[in-house]
């Protein structure tokens, strides 16, 4: 009898814990199935393993100022920014993201001013490749495109995934425009 009461109390405590924690933590990207990295070296390795190329990783990059100001602004939720070169020598901006919700919220605000950005994302990173081959390699390896531009939703043919993001106005897709 005592064992039944202990078991019942434990079950109630576990149910309360699951309810309070949301069954997976506070990170809405955690259950996305997208990869997660711990640092820039791991992100570079992931890109190289997924069929794209990321050489000459540098914190600043030569001429690549894309997302440099945004990376300094805490509203974007960017932890670290770096630049590497793809197989064609084009710059690719890599962003480690502390808070994907902040990135999306700020991107929605930027989109309202026609200054929104498009990214290829994982759970806690965003990549901005220039070269079409690099975009295709990353997308075909299971990463997703994320945008907060509503007009781009109309250009996605049927059969491709379109998933609402954590922030109203943003979405992810596996569609790669021609």
mmCIF file of the C-alpha atoms, coordinates in Angstrom:
data_MODEL
# 
_entry.id   MODEL 
# 
loop_
_atom_site.group_PDB 
_atom_site.id 
_atom_site.type_symbol 
_atom_site.label_atom_id 
_atom_site.label_alt_id 
_atom_site.label_comp_id 
_atom_site.label_asym_id 
_atom_site.label_entity_id 
_atom_site.label_seq_id 
_atom_site.pdbx_PDB_ins_code 
_atom_site.Cartn_x 
_atom_site.Cartn_y 
_atom_site.Cartn_z 
_atom_site.occupancy 
_atom_site.B_iso_or_equiv 
_atom_site.pdbx_formal_charge 
_atom_site.auth_seq_id 
_atom_site.auth_comp_id 
_atom_site.auth_asym_id 
_atom_site.auth_atom_id 
_atom_site.pdbx_PDB_model_num 
ATOM 1   C CA . UNK A 1 1   ? 0.000  0.000  0.000   1.00 0.00 ? 1   UNK A CA 1 
ATOM 2   C CA . UNK A 1 2   ? 2.815  2.420  0.877   1.00 0.00 ? 2   UNK A CA 1 
ATOM 3   C CA . UNK A 1 3   ? 4.494  1.695  -2.466  1.00 0.00 ? 3   UNK A CA 1 
ATOM 4   C CA . UNK A 1 4   ? 1.282  2.622  -4.340  1.00 0.00 ? 4   UNK A CA 1 
ATOM 5   C CA . UNK A 1 5   ? 1.072  5.982  -2.542  1.00 0.00 ? 5   UNK A CA 1 
ATOM 6   C CA . UNK A 1 6   ? 4.751  6.703  -3.252  1.00 0.00 ? 6   UNK A CA 1 
ATOM 7   C CA . UNK A 1 7   ? 4.285  5.769  -6.905  1.00 0.00 ? 7   UNK A CA 1 
ATOM 8   C CA . UNK A 1 8   ? 1.161  7.957  -7.180  1.00 0.00 ? 8   UNK A CA 1 
ATOM 9   C CA . UNK A 1 9   ? 2.945  10.908 -5.547  1.00 0.00 ? 9   UNK A CA 1 
ATOM 10  C CA . UNK A 1 10  ? 5.868  10.450 -7.934  1.00 0.00 ? 10  UNK A CA 1 
ATOM 11  C CA . UNK A 1 11  ? 3.548  10.354 -10.937 1.00 0.00 ? 11  UNK A CA 1 
ATOM 12  C CA . UNK A 1 12  ? 1.826  13.569 -9.814  1.00 0.00 ? 12  UNK A CA 1 
ATOM 13  C CA . UNK A 1 13  ? 5.207  15.270 -9.323  1.00 0.00 ? 13  UNK A CA 1 
ATOM 14  C CA . UNK A 1 14  ? 6.408  14.123 -12.750 1.00 0.00 ? 14  UNK A CA 1 
ATOM 15  C CA . UNK A 1 15  ? 3.210  15.352 -14.416 1.00 0.00 ? 15  UNK A CA 1 
ATOM 16  C CA . UNK A 1 16  ? 3.581  18.739 -12.739 1.00 0.00 ? 16  UNK A CA 1 
ATOM 17  C CA . UNK A 1 17  ? 7.218  18.963 -13.822 1.00 0.00 ? 17  UNK A CA 1 
ATOM 18  C CA . UNK A 1 18  ? 6.390  18.132 -17.443 1.00 0.00 ? 18  UNK A CA 1 
ATOM 19  C CA . UNK A 1 19  ? 3.557  20.658 -17.430 1.00 0.00 ? 19  UNK A CA 1 
ATOM 20  C CA . UNK A 1 20  ? 5.738  23.412 -15.981 1.00 0.00 ? 20  UNK A CA 1 
ATOM 21  C CA . UNK A 1 21  ? 8.685  22.800 -18.296 1.00 0.00 ? 21  UNK A CA 1 
ATOM 22  C CA . UNK A 1 22  ? 6.638  22.444 -21.460 1.00 0.00 ? 22  UNK A CA 1 
ATOM 23  C CA . UNK A 1 23  ? 7.965  18.953 -22.132 1.00 0.00 ? 23  UNK A CA 1 
ATOM 24  C CA . UNK A 1 24  ? 11.140 19.998 -23.869 1.00 0.00 ? 24  UNK A CA 1 
ATOM 25  C CA . UNK A 1 25  ? 12.506 23.138 -22.398 1.00 0.00 ? 25  UNK A CA 1 
ATOM 26  C CA . UNK A 1 26  ? 12.063 26.748 -23.380 1.00 0.00 ? 26  UNK A CA 1 
ATOM 27  C CA . UNK A 1 27  ? 13.671 26.482 -26.813 1.00 0.00 ? 27  UNK A CA 1 
ATOM 28  C CA . UNK A 1 28  ? 10.968 26.255 -29.500 1.00 0.00 ? 28  UNK A CA 1 
ATOM 29  C CA . UNK A 1 29  ? 13.598 25.140 -32.057 1.00 0.00 ? 29  UNK A CA 1 
ATOM 30  C CA . UNK A 1 30  ? 14.560 22.106 -29.965 1.00 0.00 ? 30  UNK A CA 1 
ATOM 31  C CA . UNK A 1 31  ? 12.019 19.783 -31.596 1.00 0.00 ? 31  UNK A CA 1 
ATOM 32  C CA . UNK A 1 32  ? 12.575 21.063 -35.148 1.00 0.00 ? 32  UNK A CA 1 
ATOM 33  C CA . UNK A 1 33  ? 14.891 18.233 -36.174 1.00 0.00 ? 33  UNK A CA 1 
ATOM 34  C CA . UNK A 1 34  ? 17.405 20.816 -37.372 1.00 0.00 ? 34  UNK A CA 1 
ATOM 35  C CA . UNK A 1 35  ? 21.068 20.508 -36.345 1.00 0.00 ? 35  UNK A CA 1 
ATOM 36  C CA . UNK A 1 36  ? 22.549 22.494 -33.468 1.00 0.00 ? 36  UNK A CA 1 
ATOM 37  C CA . UNK A 1 37  ? 26.194 23.580 -33.018 1.00 0.00 ? 37  UNK A CA 1 
ATOM 38  C CA . UNK A 1 38  ? 28.236 24.741 -30.040 1.00 0.00 ? 38  UNK A CA 1 
ATOM 39  C CA . UNK A 1 39  ? 30.673 27.112 -31.762 1.00 0.00 ? 39  UNK A CA 1 
ATOM 40  C CA . UNK A 1 40  ? 31.930 28.487 -35.088 1.00 0.00 ? 40  UNK A CA 1 
ATOM 41  C CA . UNK A 1 41  ? 34.357 25.604 -35.620 1.00 0.00 ? 41  UNK A CA 1 
ATOM 42  C CA . UNK A 1 42  ? 31.456 23.158 -35.309 1.00 0.00 ? 42  UNK A CA 1 
ATOM 43  C CA . UNK A 1 43  ? 29.340 25.238 -37.721 1.00 0.00 ? 43  UNK A CA 1 
ATOM 44  C CA . UNK A 1 44  ? 32.164 25.310 -40.272 1.00 0.00 ? 44  UNK A CA 1 
ATOM 45  C CA . UNK A 1 45  ? 32.554 21.545 -39.918 1.00 0.00 ? 45  UNK A CA 1 
ATOM 46  C CA . UNK A 1 46  ? 28.797 20.981 -40.325 1.00 0.00 ? 46  UNK A CA 1 
ATOM 47  C CA . UNK A 1 47  ? 28.739 23.051 -43.527 1.00 0.00 ? 47  UNK A CA 1 
ATOM 48  C CA . UNK A 1 48  ? 31.717 21.162 -44.946 1.00 0.00 ? 48  UNK A CA 1 
ATOM 49  C CA . UNK A 1 49  ? 30.199 17.781 -44.008 1.00 0.00 ? 49  UNK A CA 1 
ATOM 50  C CA . UNK A 1 50  ? 26.895 18.656 -45.692 1.00 0.00 ? 50  UNK A CA 1 
ATOM 51  C CA . UNK A 1 51  ? 28.348 19.080 -49.157 1.00 0.00 ? 51  UNK A CA 1 
ATOM 52  C CA . UNK A 1 52  ? 29.034 22.810 -49.184 1.00 0.00 ? 52  UNK A CA 1 
ATOM 53  C CA . UNK A 1 53  ? 32.400 24.421 -48.595 1.00 0.00 ? 53  UNK A CA 1 
ATOM 54  C CA . UNK A 1 54  ? 33.413 26.900 -45.900 1.00 0.00 ? 54  UNK A CA 1 
ATOM 55  C CA . UNK A 1 55  ? 37.120 27.852 -46.116 1.00 0.00 ? 55  UNK A CA 1 
ATOM 56  C CA . UNK A 1 56  ? 39.179 30.633 -44.585 1.00 0.00 ? 56  UNK A CA 1 
ATOM 57  C CA . UNK A 1 57  ? 36.900 31.206 -41.600 1.00 0.00 ? 57  UNK A CA 1 
ATOM 58  C CA . UNK A 1 58  ? 37.470 34.679 -40.172 1.00 0.00 ? 58  UNK A CA 1 
ATOM 59  C CA . UNK A 1 59  ? 35.686 36.688 -37.483 1.00 0.00 ? 59  UNK A CA 1 
ATOM 60  C CA . UNK A 1 60  ? 35.294 39.748 -39.741 1.00 0.00 ? 60  UNK A CA 1 
ATOM 61  C CA . UNK A 1 61  ? 35.993 38.819 -43.360 1.00 0.00 ? 61  UNK A CA 1 
ATOM 62  C CA . UNK A 1 62  ? 37.642 41.008 -45.980 1.00 0.00 ? 62  UNK A CA 1 
ATOM 63  C CA . UNK A 1 63  ? 34.779 42.885 -47.552 1.00 0.00 ? 63  UNK A CA 1 
ATOM 64  C CA . UNK A 1 64  ? 31.779 41.076 -46.125 1.00 0.00 ? 64  UNK A CA 1 
ATOM 65  C CA . UNK A 1 65  ? 29.962 43.645 -44.043 1.00 0.00 ? 65  UNK A CA 1 
ATOM 66  C CA . UNK A 1 66  ? 26.618 41.843 -44.401 1.00 0.00 ? 66  UNK A CA 1 
ATOM 67  C CA . UNK A 1 67  ? 24.978 41.433 -40.982 1.00 0.00 ? 67  UNK A CA 1 
ATOM 68  C CA . UNK A 1 68  ? 27.936 43.123 -39.261 1.00 0.00 ? 68  UNK A CA 1 
ATOM 69  C CA . UNK A 1 69  ? 25.870 45.911 -37.675 1.00 0.00 ? 69  UNK A CA 1 
ATOM 70  C CA . UNK A 1 70  ? 23.015 43.536 -36.853 1.00 0.00 ? 70  UNK A CA 1 
ATOM 71  C CA . UNK A 1 71  ? 25.449 41.191 -35.081 1.00 0.00 ? 71  UNK A CA 1 
ATOM 72  C CA . UNK A 1 72  ? 26.420 44.074 -32.767 1.00 0.00 ? 72  UNK A CA 1 
ATOM 73  C CA . UNK A 1 73  ? 22.781 44.878 -31.952 1.00 0.00 ? 73  UNK A CA 1 
ATOM 74  C CA . UNK A 1 74  ? 21.435 42.740 -29.046 1.00 0.00 ? 74  UNK A CA 1 
ATOM 75  C CA . UNK A 1 75  ? 17.910 42.967 -30.517 1.00 0.00 ? 75  UNK A CA 1 
ATOM 76  C CA . UNK A 1 76  ? 18.931 40.440 -33.208 1.00 0.00 ? 76  UNK A CA 1 
ATOM 77  C CA . UNK A 1 77  ? 19.955 37.773 -30.659 1.00 0.00 ? 77  UNK A CA 1 
ATOM 78  C CA . UNK A 1 78  ? 23.233 37.040 -32.457 1.00 0.00 ? 78  UNK A CA 1 
ATOM 79  C CA . UNK A 1 79  ? 25.993 35.591 -30.292 1.00 0.00 ? 79  UNK A CA 1 
ATOM 80  C CA . UNK A 1 80  ? 28.803 35.547 -32.871 1.00 0.00 ? 80  UNK A CA 1 
ATOM 81  C CA . UNK A 1 81  ? 29.372 36.384 -36.536 1.00 0.00 ? 81  UNK A CA 1 
ATOM 82  C CA . UNK A 1 82  ? 32.050 35.076 -38.898 1.00 0.00 ? 82  UNK A CA 1 
ATOM 83  C CA . UNK A 1 83  ? 32.703 34.870 -42.623 1.00 0.00 ? 83  UNK A CA 1 
ATOM 84  C CA . UNK A 1 84  ? 34.100 32.069 -44.772 1.00 0.00 ? 84  UNK A CA 1 
ATOM 85  C CA . UNK A 1 85  ? 34.432 31.418 -48.507 1.00 0.00 ? 85  UNK A CA 1 
ATOM 86  C CA . UNK A 1 86  ? 32.536 28.824 -50.509 1.00 0.00 ? 86  UNK A CA 1 
ATOM 87  C CA . UNK A 1 87  ? 33.920 26.725 -53.384 1.00 0.00 ? 87  UNK A CA 1 
ATOM 88  C CA . UNK A 1 88  ? 33.538 29.645 -55.813 1.00 0.00 ? 88  UNK A CA 1 
ATOM 89  C CA . UNK A 1 89  ? 35.286 32.063 -53.444 1.00 0.00 ? 89  UNK A CA 1 
ATOM 90  C CA . UNK A 1 90  ? 32.027 33.845 -52.553 1.00 0.00 ? 90  UNK A CA 1 
ATOM 91  C CA . UNK A 1 91  ? 31.558 35.080 -49.004 1.00 0.00 ? 91  UNK A CA 1 
ATOM 92  C CA . UNK A 1 92  ? 29.253 33.218 -46.660 1.00 0.00 ? 92  UNK A CA 1 
ATOM 93  C CA . UNK A 1 93  ? 28.162 34.859 -43.403 1.00 0.00 ? 93  UNK A CA 1 
ATOM 94  C CA . UNK A 1 94  ? 27.787 32.528 -40.414 1.00 0.00 ? 94  UNK A CA 1 
ATOM 95  C CA . UNK A 1 95  ? 25.789 33.543 -37.348 1.00 0.00 ? 95  UNK A CA 1 
ATOM 96  C CA . UNK A 1 96  ? 25.568 31.748 -34.029 1.00 0.00 ? 96  UNK A CA 1 
ATOM 97  C CA . UNK A 1 97  ? 22.199 32.723 -32.609 1.00 0.00 ? 97  UNK A CA 1 
ATOM 98  C CA . UNK A 1 98  ? 21.503 32.890 -28.877 1.00 0.00 ? 98  UNK A CA 1 
ATOM 99  C CA . UNK A 1 99  ? 17.814 33.576 -29.367 1.00 0.00 ? 99  UNK A CA 1 
ATOM 100 C CA . UNK A 1 100 ? 16.113 32.562 -32.619 1.00 0.00 ? 100 UNK A CA 1 
ATOM 101 C CA . UNK A 1 101 ? 12.887 34.271 -31.517 1.00 0.00 ? 101 UNK A CA 1 
ATOM 102 C CA . UNK A 1 102 ? 14.703 37.610 -31.190 1.00 0.00 ? 102 UNK A CA 1 
ATOM 103 C CA . UNK A 1 103 ? 16.277 37.123 -34.615 1.00 0.00 ? 103 UNK A CA 1 
ATOM 104 C CA . UNK A 1 104 ? 12.840 36.562 -36.132 1.00 0.00 ? 104 UNK A CA 1 
ATOM 105 C CA . UNK A 1 105 ? 11.106 39.382 -34.229 1.00 0.00 ? 105 UNK A CA 1 
ATOM 106 C CA . UNK A 1 106 ? 13.742 41.871 -35.310 1.00 0.00 ? 106 UNK A CA 1 
ATOM 107 C CA . UNK A 1 107 ? 13.660 40.534 -38.847 1.00 0.00 ? 107 UNK A CA 1 
ATOM 108 C CA . UNK A 1 108 ? 9.876  41.089 -38.996 1.00 0.00 ? 108 UNK A CA 1 
ATOM 109 C CA . UNK A 1 109 ? 10.455 44.717 -37.950 1.00 0.00 ? 109 UNK A CA 1 
ATOM 110 C CA . UNK A 1 110 ? 13.209 45.066 -40.569 1.00 0.00 ? 110 UNK A CA 1 
ATOM 111 C CA . UNK A 1 111 ? 10.911 43.535 -43.205 1.00 0.00 ? 111 UNK A CA 1 
ATOM 112 C CA . UNK A 1 112 ? 8.308  46.214 -42.462 1.00 0.00 ? 112 UNK A CA 1 
ATOM 113 C CA . UNK A 1 113 ? 10.975 48.715 -43.618 1.00 0.00 ? 113 UNK A CA 1 
ATOM 114 C CA . UNK A 1 114 ? 11.883 46.536 -46.645 1.00 0.00 ? 114 UNK A CA 1 
ATOM 115 C CA . UNK A 1 115 ? 15.157 45.593 -44.935 1.00 0.00 ? 115 UNK A CA 1 
ATOM 116 C CA . UNK A 1 116 ? 14.337 41.988 -44.006 1.00 0.00 ? 116 UNK A CA 1 
ATOM 117 C CA . UNK A 1 117 ? 16.870 39.194 -44.387 1.00 0.00 ? 117 UNK A CA 1 
ATOM 118 C CA . UNK A 1 118 ? 16.629 35.631 -45.607 1.00 0.00 ? 118 UNK A CA 1 
ATOM 119 C CA . UNK A 1 119 ? 18.631 32.903 -43.875 1.00 0.00 ? 119 UNK A CA 1 
ATOM 120 C CA . UNK A 1 120 ? 19.349 29.218 -44.071 1.00 0.00 ? 120 UNK A CA 1 
ATOM 121 C CA . UNK A 1 121 ? 18.910 28.007 -40.513 1.00 0.00 ? 121 UNK A CA 1 
ATOM 122 C CA . UNK A 1 122 ? 19.611 25.297 -37.998 1.00 0.00 ? 122 UNK A CA 1 
ATOM 123 C CA . UNK A 1 123 ? 18.393 25.276 -34.389 1.00 0.00 ? 123 UNK A CA 1 
ATOM 124 C CA . UNK A 1 124 ? 20.822 27.918 -33.173 1.00 0.00 ? 124 UNK A CA 1 
ATOM 125 C CA . UNK A 1 125 ? 22.556 29.259 -36.256 1.00 0.00 ? 125 UNK A CA 1 
ATOM 126 C CA . UNK A 1 126 ? 21.867 31.095 -39.479 1.00 0.00 ? 126 UNK A CA 1 
ATOM 127 C CA . UNK A 1 127 ? 23.898 31.068 -42.666 1.00 0.00 ? 127 UNK A CA 1 
ATOM 128 C CA . UNK A 1 128 ? 23.789 33.576 -45.501 1.00 0.00 ? 128 UNK A CA 1 
ATOM 129 C CA . UNK A 1 129 ? 25.478 32.070 -48.558 1.00 0.00 ? 129 UNK A CA 1 
ATOM 130 C CA . UNK A 1 130 ? 25.819 34.037 -51.788 1.00 0.00 ? 130 UNK A CA 1 
ATOM 131 C CA . UNK A 1 131 ? 26.524 31.295 -54.306 1.00 0.00 ? 131 UNK A CA 1 
ATOM 132 C CA . UNK A 1 132 ? 23.587 29.340 -55.739 1.00 0.00 ? 132 UNK A CA 1 
ATOM 133 C CA . UNK A 1 133 ? 25.494 26.043 -55.503 1.00 0.00 ? 133 UNK A CA 1 
ATOM 134 C CA . UNK A 1 134 ? 26.148 26.612 -51.817 1.00 0.00 ? 134 UNK A CA 1 
ATOM 135 C CA . UNK A 1 135 ? 22.505 27.468 -51.152 1.00 0.00 ? 135 UNK A CA 1 
ATOM 136 C CA . UNK A 1 136 ? 21.407 24.277 -52.911 1.00 0.00 ? 136 UNK A CA 1 
ATOM 137 C CA . UNK A 1 137 ? 23.949 22.078 -51.111 1.00 0.00 ? 137 UNK A CA 1 
ATOM 138 C CA . UNK A 1 138 ? 22.876 23.382 -47.698 1.00 0.00 ? 138 UNK A CA 1 
ATOM 139 C CA . UNK A 1 139 ? 19.156 23.136 -48.456 1.00 0.00 ? 139 UNK A CA 1 
ATOM 140 C CA . UNK A 1 140 ? 19.458 19.638 -49.911 1.00 0.00 ? 140 UNK A CA 1 
ATOM 141 C CA . UNK A 1 141 ? 21.311 18.560 -46.767 1.00 0.00 ? 141 UNK A CA 1 
ATOM 142 C CA . UNK A 1 142 ? 18.250 19.193 -44.596 1.00 0.00 ? 142 UNK A CA 1 
ATOM 143 C CA . UNK A 1 143 ? 18.621 22.811 -43.510 1.00 0.00 ? 143 UNK A CA 1 
ATOM 144 C CA . UNK A 1 144 ? 15.692 25.160 -44.093 1.00 0.00 ? 144 UNK A CA 1 
ATOM 145 C CA . UNK A 1 145 ? 15.259 28.623 -45.559 1.00 0.00 ? 145 UNK A CA 1 
ATOM 146 C CA . UNK A 1 146 ? 13.750 31.153 -43.157 1.00 0.00 ? 146 UNK A CA 1 
ATOM 147 C CA . UNK A 1 147 ? 12.205 34.424 -44.262 1.00 0.00 ? 147 UNK A CA 1 
ATOM 148 C CA . UNK A 1 148 ? 9.834  37.022 -42.900 1.00 0.00 ? 148 UNK A CA 1 
ATOM 149 C CA . UNK A 1 149 ? 8.839  38.275 -46.345 1.00 0.00 ? 149 UNK A CA 1 
ATOM 150 C CA . UNK A 1 150 ? 5.171  37.356 -46.925 1.00 0.00 ? 150 UNK A CA 1 
ATOM 151 C CA . UNK A 1 151 ? 5.447  37.828 -50.701 1.00 0.00 ? 151 UNK A CA 1 
ATOM 152 C CA . UNK A 1 152 ? 7.868  34.874 -50.909 1.00 0.00 ? 152 UNK A CA 1 
ATOM 153 C CA . UNK A 1 153 ? 5.217  32.501 -49.583 1.00 0.00 ? 153 UNK A CA 1 
ATOM 154 C CA . UNK A 1 154 ? 3.205  33.001 -52.797 1.00 0.00 ? 154 UNK A CA 1 
ATOM 155 C CA . UNK A 1 155 ? 6.163  31.785 -54.892 1.00 0.00 ? 155 UNK A CA 1 
ATOM 156 C CA . UNK A 1 156 ? 6.373  28.355 -53.235 1.00 0.00 ? 156 UNK A CA 1 
ATOM 157 C CA . UNK A 1 157 ? 4.862  25.608 -55.397 1.00 0.00 ? 157 UNK A CA 1 
ATOM 158 C CA . UNK A 1 158 ? 2.707  22.897 -53.876 1.00 0.00 ? 158 UNK A CA 1 
ATOM 159 C CA . UNK A 1 159 ? 4.496  19.901 -52.411 1.00 0.00 ? 159 UNK A CA 1 
ATOM 160 C CA . UNK A 1 160 ? 7.138  21.889 -50.540 1.00 0.00 ? 160 UNK A CA 1 
ATOM 161 C CA . UNK A 1 161 ? 6.964  22.403 -46.790 1.00 0.00 ? 161 UNK A CA 1 
ATOM 162 C CA . UNK A 1 162 ? 6.023  25.759 -45.351 1.00 0.00 ? 162 UNK A CA 1 
ATOM 163 C CA . UNK A 1 163 ? 6.137  25.881 -41.571 1.00 0.00 ? 163 UNK A CA 1 
ATOM 164 C CA . UNK A 1 164 ? 5.170  28.847 -39.433 1.00 0.00 ? 164 UNK A CA 1 
ATOM 165 C CA . UNK A 1 165 ? 8.043  30.028 -37.256 1.00 0.00 ? 165 UNK A CA 1 
ATOM 166 C CA . UNK A 1 166 ? 7.924  31.079 -33.618 1.00 0.00 ? 166 UNK A CA 1 
ATOM 167 C CA . UNK A 1 167 ? 7.165  34.651 -34.660 1.00 0.00 ? 167 UNK A CA 1 
ATOM 168 C CA . UNK A 1 168 ? 4.076  35.648 -36.640 1.00 0.00 ? 168 UNK A CA 1 
ATOM 169 C CA . UNK A 1 169 ? 5.114  36.691 -40.127 1.00 0.00 ? 169 UNK A CA 1 
ATOM 170 C CA . UNK A 1 170 ? 8.131  34.390 -40.467 1.00 0.00 ? 170 UNK A CA 1 
ATOM 171 C CA . UNK A 1 171 ? 8.186  30.913 -41.948 1.00 0.00 ? 171 UNK A CA 1 
ATOM 172 C CA . UNK A 1 172 ? 10.606 28.181 -42.968 1.00 0.00 ? 172 UNK A CA 1 
ATOM 173 C CA . UNK A 1 173 ? 10.577 26.166 -46.157 1.00 0.00 ? 173 UNK A CA 1 
ATOM 174 C CA . UNK A 1 174 ? 12.522 23.494 -47.981 1.00 0.00 ? 174 UNK A CA 1 
ATOM 175 C CA . UNK A 1 175 ? 11.838 25.179 -51.336 1.00 0.00 ? 175 UNK A CA 1 
ATOM 176 C CA . UNK A 1 176 ? 14.862 26.382 -53.324 1.00 0.00 ? 176 UNK A CA 1 
ATOM 177 C CA . UNK A 1 177 ? 13.935 28.931 -56.019 1.00 0.00 ? 177 UNK A CA 1 
ATOM 178 C CA . UNK A 1 178 ? 15.433 28.319 -59.463 1.00 0.00 ? 178 UNK A CA 1 
# 
